[in-house]
Amino acid sequence: MLKEILILSGIMFLPFIEIRLAIPAGILTGLLNLPFGISLKGFGFPPLFVFFLASVMGFLLAFILFNSLHFIDKPLKKSKFGKKYLKLLAHAQNKIKPYVDKYGLFGLAFYISLPIPGSGIYMGSLGGYVIGMEKKKFYMAALMGSTFAALIVTTLVVLGKMAF
């Protein structure tokens, strides 16, 4: 069981996938057919367990990313990937700043909680960093956002499972 929890936690750390795939994989049983011919066996964990795991892992990922950016920002800007990195930072800032300007940390929490591609912990961490959000405020937004995202996806999976 520990092996499956570690695999599921690893899936939650994958960019663009995060909890959008991890929660269904954690709750459902049987084979899940993914794009590009990839298949994943569902783990069949209780929904409440997967919800809490996703909330904690989402916050942990945000904590790691936000704090890492303080150390890797300058070297990344000077690297051969500098232009792409700066473009990504500008994209994150443009996406998140309107939410934060209007709603403060709740705006960032809302952006992180959206279970759609291009939002989530990775972009939220980049955006929070690039707009200079205070650590405590960012941590609160990340915790709220990852918890609400986990709640949305878990609810949808459970309702879908009940329907079939």
C-alpha positions as CSV (number, residue, x, y, z in Angstrom):
1,M,0.0,0.0,0.0
2,L,2.9,2.4,0.7
3,K,4.2,1.8,-2.8
4,E,0.8,2.9,-4.3
5,I,0.6,6.0,-2.1
6,L,4.1,7.0,-3.2
7,I,3.2,6.5,-6.9
8,L,0.0,8.5,-6.4
9,S,1.9,11.2,-4.6
10,G,4.4,11.3,-7.5
11,I,1.6,11.7,-10.0
12,M,0.4,14.7,-8.0
13,F,3.7,16.4,-8.5
14,L,3.7,16.1,-12.4
15,P,3.3,19.5,-14.1
16,F,-0.1,20.1,-15.8
17,I,-1.4,16.8,-14.4
18,E,-1.3,17.3,-10.7
19,I,-4.5,16.3,-9.0
20,R,-6.6,16.3,-12.2
21,L,-5.3,12.8,-13.0
22,A,-4.1,11.7,-9.5
23,I,-7.5,11.9,-7.8
24,P,-9.3,9.8,-10.4
25,A,-6.4,7.3,-10.4
26,G,-6.5,7.2,-6.6
27,I,-10.2,6.6,-6.3
28,L,-11.2,4.5,-9.3
29,T,-10.3,0.9,-9.9
30,G,-9.6,-0.9,-13.1
31,L,-7.5,0.4,-16.1
32,L,-7.6,4.1,-16.9
33,N,-6.8,4.7,-20.6
34,L,-5.0,8.0,-21.0
35,P,-3.9,10.0,-24.1
36,F,-0.8,8.9,-26.0
37,G,-1.5,5.2,-25.4
38,I,-0.7,5.3,-21.7
39,S,-2.7,3.2,-19.3
40,L,-2.7,3.4,-15.5
41,K,-4.3,1.0,-13.1
42,G,-6.6,2.7,-10.6
43,F,-5.6,2.3,-6.9
44,G,-9.2,2.1,-5.4
45,F,-8.4,4.2,-2.3
46,P,-11.3,5.7,-0.2
47,P,-12.2,9.1,-1.6
48,L,-11.7,10.9,1.7
49,F,-8.1,9.6,1.9
50,V,-7.4,10.7,-1.7
51,F,-8.9,14.1,-1.0
52,F,-6.6,14.7,2.1
53,L,-3.6,13.3,0.3
54,A,-4.2,15.6,-2.7
55,S,-4.7,18.6,-0.4
56,V,-1.5,18.0,1.5
57,M,0.6,17.1,-1.5
58,G,-0.7,20.2,-3.4
59,F,0.4,22.4,-0.5
60,L,3.7,20.6,-0.2
61,L,4.4,21.1,-3.9
62,A,3.5,24.8,-3.7
63,F,5.8,25.2,-0.7
64,I,8.7,23.6,-2.5
65,L,8.1,25.5,-5.8
66,F,7.7,28.9,-4.2
67,N,10.8,28.6,-2.0
68,S,12.9,27.0,-4.8
69,L,12.1,30.0,-7.1
70,H,14.0,32.3,-4.7
71,F,17.2,30.2,-5.4
72,I,16.8,29.3,-9.0
73,D,15.3,32.4,-10.5
74,K,18.5,34.3,-11.3
75,P,20.4,31.2,-12.7
76,L,17.4,30.3,-14.9
77,K,17.2,33.8,-16.3
78,K,20.9,33.6,-17.2
79,S,20.7,30.1,-18.6
80,K,20.1,29.1,-22.3
81,F,16.4,28.7,-21.3
82,G,16.3,32.3,-20.0
83,K,14.0,33.6,-22.8
84,K,11.5,30.8,-22.3
85,Y,11.6,31.1,-18.6
86,L,11.0,34.9,-18.8
87,K,8.1,34.3,-21.2
88,L,6.6,31.8,-18.7
89,L,7.0,34.3,-15.8
90,A,5.3,37.0,-17.9
91,H,2.5,34.5,-18.8
92,A,2.0,33.6,-15.1
93,Q,2.0,37.3,-14.1
94,N,-0.6,38.2,-16.7
95,K,-2.8,35.3,-15.8
96,I,-2.7,35.7,-12.0
97,K,-2.3,39.5,-11.4
98,P,-5.9,40.4,-12.3
99,Y,-7.2,37.9,-9.8
100,V,-4.8,39.0,-7.0
101,D,-5.4,42.7,-7.7
102,K,-9.2,42.2,-7.4
103,Y,-9.5,39.6,-4.6
104,G,-6.1,39.4,-2.9
105,L,-4.9,36.0,-1.7
106,F,-8.4,34.7,-2.4
107,G,-7.8,35.5,-6.1
108,L,-4.7,33.4,-6.2
109,A,-6.5,30.6,-4.2
110,F,-9.3,30.7,-6.8
111,Y,-6.8,30.5,-9.7
112,I,-4.9,27.6,-8.1
113,S,-8.2,25.7,-7.5
114,L,-9.3,25.8,-11.1
115,P,-9.0,22.3,-12.4
116,I,-8.2,23.3,-15.9
117,P,-5.0,23.2,-17.9
118,G,-2.7,26.2,-17.4
119,S,-3.9,26.8,-13.8
120,G,-2.9,25.0,-10.6
121,I,0.0,24.9,-8.3
122,Y,2.8,25.3,-10.8
123,M,1.4,28.4,-12.4
124,G,0.1,29.7,-9.1
125,S,3.5,29.4,-7.5
126,L,5.2,31.1,-10.4
127,G,2.6,33.9,-10.4
128,G,2.7,34.4,-6.7
129,Y,6.5,34.6,-6.9
130,V,6.7,37.0,-9.8
131,I,4.1,39.4,-8.4
132,G,6.1,39.4,-5.1
133,M,3.4,37.9,-2.8
134,E,4.4,37.6,0.8
135,K,5.2,34.0,1.9
136,K,2.5,33.8,4.5
137,K,-0.2,35.0,2.1
138,F,1.0,32.7,-0.6
139,Y,1.0,29.7,1.7
140,M,-2.6,30.5,2.8
141,A,-3.7,30.9,-0.8
142,A,-1.9,27.7,-1.8
143,L,-3.5,25.7,1.0
144,M,-7.0,27.1,0.2
145,G,-6.5,26.6,-3.5
146,S,-5.1,23.0,-3.4
147,T,-7.8,22.0,-0.9
148,F,-10.6,23.5,-3.0
149,A,-9.2,21.9,-6.2
150,A,-9.0,18.6,-4.4
151,L,-12.6,19.0,-3.3
152,I,-13.8,19.8,-6.8
153,V,-12.1,16.9,-8.5
154,T,-12.9,14.4,-5.7
155,T,-16.6,15.4,-5.8
156,L,-16.7,15.1,-9.6
157,V,-15.0,11.7,-9.5
158,V,-17.3,10.4,-6.8
159,L,-20.4,11.6,-8.6
160,G,-19.2,10.1,-11.9
161,K,-18.5,6.8,-10.1
162,M,-22.0,6.8,-8.6
163,A,-23.6,7.6,-12.0
164,F,-22.0,4.5,-13.6
